[in-house]
Amino acid sequence: MTLSIHLGVHKTATTHLQHSVRRIEQDLLDADRIFLGPDSLRDAPLDLRALLNRPQATPKRATLARDLLRSLRDEHAALTLSDELILGGLGRERMLADDGSFYRDAQMRLGNLLDLLGTRDVDLFLALRAPASFVTSVHGELTRQGGAGSLQDYLGDFDVGTAQWQPLVMRLLSVMGQGRLTIWRFEDTARVRDRLLTRMLGAELAALVPNPPPLRVGLSAAAYRHLEKAGQGASQDDRRRQAEMALRQHPQRRPDQRLRLLDDAVHDRSAATYDRDCDRIAALPKVDFLRPGDGDAAQG
């Protein structure tokens, strides 16, 4: 059987990919392939969101999840799990790692998931995004969920200009057995989408996956400015309602309407670091880096 895990990350069109693949659910079932997205992985009986932090703390839940995942693994031709929360949450303490990368608990959480699955031999799929744009979008999502505070409050002394993805990639590779880690840049998603889906689902099924409009669009710059002027509500529910209202009043319809909170110098440093970072990642063993125009991925 084939076992694969799509790790996301957050704010890299992960929800759009999940939604698109779910549109061919019956075709997947006819091919004896199981695709489990957030709706299955975050709710009972699996409920992996908290379980992956400390499965030993809730042994009955861990046993139930283990038995279910292994039965799906053993009884079907292919099993794909897709959820960005496998890596961890958006909160600062989980997202910003001490090594200047992201998702400080990702190695532990992925290792715990592979233990539940009963194998380390798995293919992983991971999108990357320019760090300055990434942290801005993460902050926008937290604001949309009713979070309080500014982007600078969120970042603290974390240097976005020098932030890298390679330490995260190395941590993920350290818990893998046999298998490949397929990586692509969020900025290239539209141009590598067909090859990505072919790797994940096979050519025949990949050709059936539709490309609907984005399902969840982030806060626009105008919506964010509206929230700043309005002031923050007293409760998280109040702030969430304010954000959804601002999103409806000021939708993001064009790239130039995207939220951009860091100055150009930070974006420029981040972009230069990102380019070098991607080149180093592409050269790592077990990594297949999808780039536009390549006949196949750059393989490490």
Residue, then its C-alpha position, 0 to 999 in steps of 0.5 A: m500500500t501507499l502511505s502519504i501525508h500532506l503537511g501543509v503548511h498553513k497559508t499555502a493554499t492547503t485548504h484549497l487543495q484539500h477541498s479540490v481533492r475531496r471533490i473526487e471522493q467517489d473516484l478515490l474510493d473506487a480506486d481504493r484510495i482513502f483521503l482524510g482531511p481536517d474534517s476527519l483528522r480533527d474530530a472524533p474518533l481520531d481527533l489528532r489535533a491534541l493527541l499528537n502532542r502527548p498520545q501517552a496522556t490519553p492511552k484509550r484515545a491513542t489506542l483507538a486512533r492507532d487501531l483505526l489508522r492501521s486498519l485503513r493503512d492495511e485494508h486499502a491500496a493507498l491512504t493519504l492524510s492532509d492537515e496542516l495542524i499535524l505540524g502544529g498550531l498558529g500560536r507564537e509559542r508553537m509556530l516560531a522555533d528557536d532555530g529561526s524556523f517554524y513549527r517548533d513541535a513538528q518533529m515530535r508531532l510527526g513522529n507521534l503520528l508515524d508511531l500511530l500509523g506503525t511505520r516510518d516509511v511514508d511520502l511527505f508533501l510540504a509547501l513553503r512560503a516566503p517568510a515575510s509573507f508567511v508570518t503576515s498571512v499567519h497574523g492575518e489568520l489569527t486576527r480573523q480568528g479573534g486574536a488580539g495584538s499586532l504583528q510585532d507583538y506576535l514576532g517579538d525578537f524573531d528575525v523574519g529577514t533571516a528566517q529559514w525553512q531548512p531546519l524544519v525540513m531537516r527535523l521532518l527528514s530525521v523521523m522518516g524512514q523510506g520515502r520521499l519528501t516532495i516540496w514546492r513553493f506556495e508562490d509556484t503552486a499554480r504552475v506545479r499543481d498538476r505534477l504535485l497532484t500526480r505525485m500524490l494521487g497518480a496521473e489518472l486521478a490527478a486529471l480528475v481533480p477540479n480547480p475551483p475558486p479559493l475557498r478561504v481568502g485571507l484578510s485584505a489590507a483594507a479589512y485590516r485597516h478597518l479593524e485597526k480604526a474600529g478598535q479591538g472588541a473586548s472578547q475573542d468572539d467580538r473580535r472574530r465577528q468584527a473581522e468577518m464583517a470587515l472581510r465582507q466589507h473589504p474582500q480581497r479580490r486582487p494580489d495588490q489588495r493582500l495584507r502587507l505589514l512589514d516594510d520593503a527592506v524586510h521583504d527584500r531580505s526575506a526573499a533573498t534568504y528564501d531563495r538561498d534556503c530553497d536551493r539548499i533544501a532542494a539538494l537534501p537527500k530524499v527531497d524532491f523539489l518541484r519547480p516550474g518548467d522542470g521536466d521533473a523535480a530537482q532531486g536530492 
